[in-house]
Structures are given as C-alpha cells and as structure tokens.
Amino acid sequence: MEVPETLAHLITINVDFGVLLCLSPSCKRAVSSIGIDGHMRNIHHYKPAIRKQINGFVQDLISQDTRFQCNYTTVQLPADGSIPQLVVPVVGGFSCQECRFLTTNRDNIRKHVNREHLKKRKKDGDIFNCVQLQTWFGNKRERYWVVDESKELELGQQLEQEDQEQEQDRQLEPEPELGQLGRLYNTTAISH
C-alpha cells in the first residue's frame, strides 16, 4: 500500500518494519497508529480535515497489515550493523563492549558499565565503542540499533556500478542494420 499523494508530504511508511513515519522536519520519527491523530493535532496543529484523511489511511493500512499497529515497545528493530533506514536521523552514540546497551549519552554509558559490569576508572576505549545509532521513536521512548553508514555508501556504489554495466551492455548490443529493420517491418506487417 502506498501513502496517498495528498498525504505523502506529511507521512510515509516503512513496509519492511511496519512503521508509520512523520515527515515533519522537526520529527522524522515513527508514530504509533493509535497516537497519530493526537500527534498531528497537538504537535503539528493540522486541521481536522487533514487528520481525518490520515486516520482513514492508517485504518486501511492496519486492515491490510497488522504490523502497523506497533508502538515503541513492540516495533521490530533492524539488525545492528545494518544500513541506515530512510527518514530516521542517524546520531552518534555509544555501545557497551560487554552487552548490547546503547545510548547517546556518554555519562549514561559510563554509569552503565560501572553499575552493571563493575568496571570503574577504565579508559573509554576499554569499556565502550563509539557508534552510529538510529531509533524509530523519540521522547524517552528510544530503542536504538547500530547502523553502518559505510554499507549505505557501498550499496550506492554497487547500484551505480550495476547501472553502468547495464548501460555498457546496451551499447555493446549490435544495432539492427537498415535491411534488418526492413525485414522485421515486413515480417511484422505480413503477420498482421
């Protein structure tokens, strides 16, 4: 299902993970299907007519794919180390070397390592890694995953190379000679 053209500047969907996303420059985050009306009313002050269209689209979407009923606790997260998801911002963060604890706050990672792993007075490089993170939801509902932006670059380069190879293949195909075109034309004309 695609977002109607009249709403495509306001919301989008991530079909792979069943996520509804607000496209407002101040958001660029997931919004639960239950909270979309309140979000559009209270945060962005959209008029009732627009909200009604959004709600209608969301209800149709849920009827076709129940994954879009997710919220910040049930949403599926991409695998750590995957390419960044579109729309959602990439932010700098920290990853514990002992477990999967992820945060954007250096003080939080140090407190975590001290409390959970009893590693006090250790150098930063001995207890956590600097990573790039994404999260579907914000405002104290973050659940992060680690992204690898170099994979995005590699994918872009790979797609560009495939496009170039296809173009080269098209250029290497022999063009039909004038006589062949005539024979093709006459054969086509006769068969009709």
N, C-alpha and C positions, 0 to 999 in steps of 0.2 A: 504494500500500500504506500502511496506517496502522499506527501503533505499537499493539500490544495494550494494552487498558485496564490490565492488571496491571503494565505497564512504563511507562505514559505519564507517571508522576511521576519516572521515572529518566532516560529518554532521549526524544529526538524526532528527526525527520528534516527536512531542508530539501530538498524534492524538486527545486526549481529548480536547485540546485547539486550535488546528490548528496552531501550531507553528513549524517553521523550526529553528533548533539549530546548531550553530557552535560548534564542539567538541574540537577545539584547546585549549590546557591548558591555554593559555593567554586570551581566550574569555569565553567559556562556557555560551554564551548568544544567544538570538534569533537574527535572521537576517531576514529582510523582503525579500519576494520573488523578489521584484524589486531591492533591494540592494545587493543580494547575489553575483552577478558577481563582482561588484566593491569591495565588502568586501574581497572576495577571492583573487582578483588581488592586491589591494592596501595594505591590512593588512597582508595577509599571503603569497603573492607573488607566488601563484600557477600558473603553466603553463597553456597556453590556452587549451590544450587537456583536462586537469582535469576540468577546468572551463566549458568547453563545455558539459562534462558529467553531471556536477552538474546542469547546466542550463536546459539540457534536462530532467533530473529527476524532477526538480522543475516545469517545464511546464506541464509534465504529472501529477504531483501531483495536481496542480491547476485545471487542466481539470477535475479531479475526485472529488475535494473538494475545493470549492472556499474560505473556511475559511483560507486556507494557503496564501491568498493574504493579510493578515493582516499586519499592521505596528504598531508602538509603540502607536499610538492613538486609534487604532481600536481593538487591540488584547484583547481577553477575559481574565480576571484575575481570578485565583482561589479564592474561598471564603476565607475571613480572618479566621484564626484558622484551616485551612486545613493542611494535611500532606505536607511536602516539595516536590516540583516537582524535578524529576531526572535531572541531569546535571547542573542545575542552582545553583550557590552558595547561601548558607544561610549566611546572615550578621546580625550583631547586629544593632538595631535601636531603635527608639522612636515613641510612639503613643500618640497623644493628648488625654486627658481624656474627652474633650468636643466635639470633632468631629473626623473625620476619617483621619486627617492629619498624614502622616507617613514620616519619614526622618531617615537618618543615621547620621545626624549631630546634636549634642546637642545644638549648638548655634542657628541653624535653628528652632528647636522646641521651644526654649525659645523665640525667636523673634516672632514666630507664635502666641504663647499663649499671649504674651504681646500685640501684634497688634490686633489680632482677638477676643480675649476673655477678654482683659483688665485686665489680671492677672499679675501684676508686683510684684516683690520681694516675690514671693511664693517659697516654697521649691519644689525641683524637683518632689518628690513623690506626691505632691498635684496637679501637672499640667500635668504630662505625665508618661507613663509606659515604661519600657524597654522591648523590644520585639525582636523577630527574624523575619527577613524580607527576601523576595525574589523579584526579578524583572526580567521580560523577557529581557528587553533591558537595555543597559548602556549608558555611554557617554552623560549625560544630558537629556536622554530620559526615565528616570526611572519612573515607576509607580509601587509602592510597594503593596504587600499584606503581611499580618501577617501569619506566619507559626507556627505550633505547633509540634516541633520535638518529643515530647513525644508520639504523635499519631503514628508517624512512628515506634517508638520502640514498642508500643502496638500492631500495626499491624504485625510487625515482630514476636513478641511473640505469637500472635494469630495464625499466619500461621504455626509457628513451632509446636504449640500445636496440631493443626489440623493434621499435618504430623505425629506426634507421635501417635495420636488416630487412624489414618488410619493404621499405622504400627501395632499397638496393635490389631486392628480388623483383620488384615491379619494373625497375629499369633494365634488368637483365632479360626479361621476357621479350622474345622477338616480336616486333610489331608486324602485323599481317601486311603482306605486300598488296599492292593495288589489285593485282589479279586475284589474290585470295579473297579480298573483300568482295570482288565481283562474283566469284563462285559462291561465297557464303550468302550474298544477297540473292543471287539467282536460285540457290537451293531453298532458301527461306521462302522466296516468292512462289516457287513451284509447289512447295509442300502445303501452301495455304489453299 
